[in-house]
Amino acid sequence: MTLLTPTRLRRAAQSLVVDQFAVAHGEDVLITADSHTDTLLVDTVAQSVAQAGGRPLVAVAPRLPYQGGLSDPYVTAPLRAAASAADVWFDFCFPYHAGSGAHADAMAAGRCRYALLAMSSAASFERLYGGVDFPALMDFNIAFMDFIASAAGEEVRVTCPAGTDIRFRLDEVKLKRPRVRNRPGMDTVPGTQSLYPLLDTISGRIVIQALFDEEYRRLRLPITINAQGRIRDFTGGGIEDRISFDRALRRASGTDGFGSFIHFTFGFHPGTQLTGTQFIEDIRLPGSNAIGMGLPWWEPGGGENHPDGIVFDQSLWVGDTKVSDSGRFVGPPELLELHAAMRRRLD
């Protein structure tokens, strides 16, 4: 376990505020946090914003019971107004505001650069933004995104030691990451890449060992999801997890069934460690796969209300290219040097 240090934490804030979001003199920056968020994390980011010449506003509210559109009844009018008026919005709340009415209004206003950060831990933030050579992380992230984008239409296969074996055809990348988010739009924490499936092509089984539905946690017993185009059924898990997962799937699908799959992912951040409490860090572990379920956010009625199940130590094939072997990155060959350059930093 790495120890929290002021130097790395300040570097992490600099990487977010300046390197990723290019906060400039005179910009209004909204920082949203909830009752679970470390005050040290919020204070450090606010100080970094001020040092960059921005004007930070910190808004702290009770923890949201749901993410996305389901959170709308719990989001106050002053926060919605502040989000629409902000140049930059750093959202540390978990559950998060992405997909909510407040987020939609801010994006529609055409001014805001939104960061879905969704973490409460200063230690996680330090590892994700300060415990890595950040420019090298971005170099690899963008190159790997381009590789995935170029493979649209190829067959993808995912397996894992717990029994996952799923195949699907790859759709186009829906959200492309810029090197610097200096224009209005949404961005996420680097260190993972989404793989969007063509929905009718998904076939096989998925064995998840961690789950974010209404809470994020490691599962007491794994859950196996059976898929043929859509989610057909699921088995396993502890009784408490089966109940909440069933409820979340039905709520997110918008139908009488369990819905389908929104995304698969591939995590590759070298500075991460498994927490069991910080969803955003755990899905960036090398070889992790966060599988979103429900209605896709780009379809009518869809939104960021979906549960995510996590597969660890995945083996991944994209077309004829083996990308990962039980979590270890092995290709494509032209990206090996960029991957090796993403060194973990402990200084």
Buried (B, 14 or more C-beta within 10 A) or exposed (E): EBEBBEEBBBBBBBBBBBBBBBBEEEBBBBBBBBEBBBEBBBBBBBBBBBBBEBBBBBBBBEBBEBBBBBBBEBBEEEBBEBBBBBBBBBBBBBBBBBBBBBBBBBBEEEBBBBBBBBBBBBBBBBBBBBBBBBEBBBBBBBBBBBBBEEBEEBBBBBBBEBEBBBBBBBBEBEBEBEEEBEEBBBBBBBBBBBBBBBBEBBEBBBBBBBBBBBEBBBBEEBBBBBBEBBBEEBEBBEEEBBEBBBEBBBBBBBEEEBBBBBBBBBBBBBBBBEBEBBBBBBBBBBBBBBBBBBBBBEEEEBBBBBBBBBBBBBBBBBBEBBBBBEBEBBBBEEBEEBBEEBEEBEE
